[in-house]
């Protein structure tokens, strides 16, 4: 049994009203759950996934060394349950997405996502994306490591995103938010494959840099399908920053990512200053036709 699982589970439960409330939400036997907390039993893979899904963590995270896990949870804001109904426009988009669930089911699985790093644009960032359809809606999670591949990393180098995939206008829209600190969102628009088999998806991604400037940027992106099941630990070890000459980056992929769409570099930037677009009225009160 992993020795860090017990204190990590106790830490997660401390954010809840009570252990009984946790068991009720999980629909799990309280006596059995208490055995997990006491260390006299370890949950099955299925039960472990239910526990992790409830607390919003991954199964590999809950087995991390306790101090490292505590730091991750400390950075993650406590989320209250939202009982508010969705705005009508958002509800309509969700309903339209649910109607197309049969077409979206083929995207379930794991992907490597490649794009020029927003914060270190001379390197290509490879992240791990997992897509899973639940209640006719396709959700996904992304793990990024802002360190060179193969190097050790600290919690501050790890970024996690949670999002939703929306089929709109014959394109796949991916909208997510950074789920550790909660101060970042990104959007990716992909061409769907025009064959039943999913292998490579290409498109554009827009987000902000991880620097203090939080500069809006955009770049091309490639998603490489890995399969319905992968060795997650091994796949995560493959995440990180890669040089353009790395063997993990194919020549065709590099050519697509490098094709310039601006006179200066591969990223389309909103600009380093905030006064390039003057506010209304700053150009004078006259009108022109």
Secondary structure as GFF3:
##gff-version 3
##sequence-region A 1 289
A	DSSP	alpha_helix	3	13	.	.	.	ID=ss1
A	DSSP	alpha_helix	19	26	.	.	.	ID=ss2
A	DSSP	alpha_helix	30	38	.	.	.	ID=ss3
A	DSSP	alpha_helix	45	55	.	.	.	ID=ss4
A	DSSP	alpha_helix	66	75	.	.	.	ID=ss5
A	DSSP	alpha_helix	88	99	.	.	.	ID=ss6
A	DSSP	alpha_helix	101	104	.	.	.	ID=ss7
A	DSSP	three_ten_helix	105	107	.	.	.	ID=ss8
A	DSSP	beta_strand	109	116	.	.	.	ID=ss9
A	DSSP	beta_strand	124	134	.	.	.	ID=ss10
A	DSSP	beta_strand	137	145	.	.	.	ID=ss11
A	DSSP	three_ten_helix	155	157	.	.	.	ID=ss12
A	DSSP	beta_strand	158	168	.	.	.	ID=ss13
A	DSSP	beta_strand	171	178	.	.	.	ID=ss14
A	DSSP	beta_strand	185	191	.	.	.	ID=ss15
A	DSSP	beta_strand	200	208	.	.	.	ID=ss16
A	DSSP	beta_strand	216	227	.	.	.	ID=ss17
A	DSSP	alpha_helix	232	237	.	.	.	ID=ss18
A	DSSP	beta_strand	240	242	.	.	.	ID=ss19
A	DSSP	alpha_helix	251	258	.	.	.	ID=ss20
A	DSSP	beta_strand	268	269	.	.	.	ID=ss21
###
